[in-house]
């Protein structure tokens, strides 16, 4: 599963249209994206809400009927959303238990307009859902991105993957910027929260999605392959891959994003069916 809280939703067609008219308030375009995969049934939610539905404190964030708070050791996420385009309830509680908090953040572009921090690359999750009826626990990952400009202004595309290892977590972040330069981050996060860089492995091209989205990554010995496609959209994919990093065979979550496709008019016209805007 994946949960993302957006304050100024970077993938919102409504926010993109508002920016074309002039400066736009990001808090008028907030959403909680929940993606569930597996035998219990797939679910996708990303209902956009305005500033009247958002409440923030130093330890808590509420967007619509969903909320998350930090209790001092655990991130508790209470989810109450409805899927789109076919409405189905998604209701449950997720607890993310970091083993340690990360000690570093990173700039993704030369101008410093886009920032990323792995808050807890090594964590455990406990998920308990009423609808659908699901319950499980396992390894987890928690990060944050923030920026001062639309992603499509400064990036062509990027790929990312996160692989739990025996002694920590490996993270790869490969960005191709709009100015023609590239950035390749290869990080190892220990269970103590310490983040160290290592030399990026060689590039590997895995098979494309049904939407013909490329799925590039990096892996030792060219050993990376897709084992399951979780999300396949015209501009984005999320997959499970078998890979080799830091001398270990690993199962990783992989994401690939094409900002040129995202900005194309046909894609922008399709997005409201998956990203509806609430009037309540």
N, C-alpha and C positions, 0 to 999 in steps of 0.2 A: 504494500500500500504506500501511497504518497499523500502527504498533506502539505499544502502551501498556503500561507496567509499573505495576501497581496494588499499592500497599501499603495495605490497607484498601480493597477494591474498592467504589467508590461505587455500582456497578450490580449488586452481588451480592445475590440473594435470601437467601442463607445469612447474610450479614452483617446484613441488615435483620431477619431473624427473631431472630438472636442479640441485637440491640439491644432488641428488644421485651421480652426477659427481664431486661434490666438492662445495666450497662456491659459492653461487648464489646471484646476486644483486636483492633485492626485487623490485626496481624500474623498472626492466625489466618485471615485472608481475603485472600490475595494471589493475583495472577494475571498472566500475560502474554497480552495480547490481540493477536492478529495477524490482520489483514484483508488479503487479496490479491484484486485485481480485474484483469480483463483477459482477453486471448485465451488465456492459459495455464491458465485455470480459476480459479474463485473458491475461496477457503479462508477459514475463520473458526475461530479457536481462542480459548478463554477458560476454561481449566481452573483452578479455584480450589484453592489449596494452603494448608496450615497453616504455623505458624511453624517447624516442624522442617525445612521445605523451603526456607527463606529464609536467605541469608547476605549480610551487608552489610559493606563497608568504605568508606573515604572515596572510593575510585575505582571500586568494583565492586559489582554487585548480581546475585545469583543467585536465581531462583525456579524450583524444580523442575529440569528439564533445560535450561532456557534461562538465559542470562547476558548481562550487558552490562558493559563497562568503558570507562573514559576513559584513553586512552594518552598524554595530554598535548596532543593536537591533534585526535583523532578519537574519536567514540563508536563502539565496536565491539559489535555485537549478534549473539550466536550463538543461533539459534532452533532448538529441538527440541520441537515440540508436536504434539498430535493434535486434529483438528477434531471438532466436535460439531454436530448429533447423529449424523451419519454419520462414523465414524472414518476419517480419512486423515492420513497423516504430513505435517507441514510442517517442513522442515529446511533451514537455510541460514544465511548470514552477511550482515549488513547493516553498512555503514560510513557514518556520517554525518560529513561534513567541514564544520564551521561556517566561514563566511567571517570571522565575528567573533562575540563573545559580547555579548548584549544588556546594556544598562546600566540597565534599569529593571524594577521589578515593580509590580503593581497590586492594589488591594483591589477585590473584586467586590460587597461588601455594606457597609452603613453601619457595622455592628458590627466589621468587620475579621476575621470568622471564615473568610472564603474568599479565597484569594490566588492570583494567576496571574502567571507570568513567562515572556515569550518569550525563551528562552535563546539560540536561534540562529534568528532568523526568516529569515535568508539562509544557505542551506547547500546542499551537494551530497550526493547519495546514490549509493552503489554497492551493488547487491543481487545476490547470487549464491545461488541455491537449487538444492539437489539434488532436493528433492521439494516441489512440482512443479519440473520442470526449467526454471528461468527465470533470466535474467540481464539487467540493465539499469542505467542510470545516469540521473540527472536532478536537477532542483531538489528541495530538501527543506526541512523546517521542524521545529524542536525546541522544545518548551515544557514547562512543569511547572505543575501545580495542586496545592494542598494546602489543607486546611481542618480546622476543629475541630467541625463539626456535619454531619449528613446534608444533602445538597443539597436534598432535598425539604422540609426544615424552613425554608429561607431563600429559595427561588426557586420561582416558578411555571413559568417556561420561559426559554430563551435561544436565541439563534442566534449563529453565529460563522462567519467566512470568512477565508481567507488567499489572497492573489493575488500571485504573483510579477510584478514589474514590471521595466522596463528598468534602473532604477537602485536597486532594492531590493525590498521586500515591503510590501504594504498588508494590515492586519489590522483586521477589524471584530468587536466583541464587544458584543452587545446583550442585556442581562439584564433580565428582569421579576421583581422581587423579591416575596416573599410578603407584605410589608407594603404593597404597592401602588405602590411607587416603581420607577423605571426607571433603568438606567445604560446609556449608549451610548458605547463607546470606539471611536475611529477613530485608528489609529496607522500611521505610516510608519517602517519600519526600514531604515536605510541599510546598505550593504555593510560599513560600518565598525562596525556594531553600535549606532550611535546611534539611539534611538527618540524620535520626535517625534509629537505629537498634531496632528490637523487636524480641521476642522469635519465632523461626521458628515453624509454625503449624505442626501437624502430617503429615506423608507421605500419599499420595493417589496415587493409580495406576489407571489411566484412560485406556479406551480401546485402543488397539494397532491400528496402521495404516494398510493399505492394504499391505505395505511392511513389516509388523510385527514389526515396530519400536515401542519400549516402549514409553509411554508418562507419566512418573512420575511427580508429583508435590507435593505441600504441601497446605493444606487447613484446615480451622477450621471445625470440625465435620465431616470430610470425605466428605464434600460437594463440589465436583468438577467433572465436566463432560464435554466431548467434544460436542460442538454444531455445529462446522463446521471445516473441514480439509481444510486448504488453500494450503499447500505444503506437498507432500508426496513423499519422495525420499528414496533410499535404506539406507542412513545414516543420514537423517535429516527430521524433520517434523515441520511445523508451523500450529498452530490451533487457533481457537477461543474457549474459554472454559467459562463455568459458574462456579464461585467459590465463596468462602466466606473468606474474609480476614479482620482483624481488626474490626470484628463485622458487616461488611457490605457485602451484596450480590453484586457481581461485575461481569462484563464481561471483560475477560482478553485475551491478546495475549500470547500464549504459544509456546515455541520452545524446541525441543529435538534433541540432537546431539550425535551420536555414532562415536567416532574417530577410533575405531577398524574396524568398517565397512568401514569408509572412506578410510583407508589405504589399504584395501583388493584389490588385483590386478583386479578382475572383475569390481569393482566400478571405479577404476582409468581408466580402459579402456573405460568405458561408459561416463565419464565426458566430454571429448572433444566435444561431440555432444551438450552439454548444455553450455559449456564454450569454445567457439571457440577462436582462437588466430588470431587477425587482422594482416595482412601483410602490412597495409597502415599506 
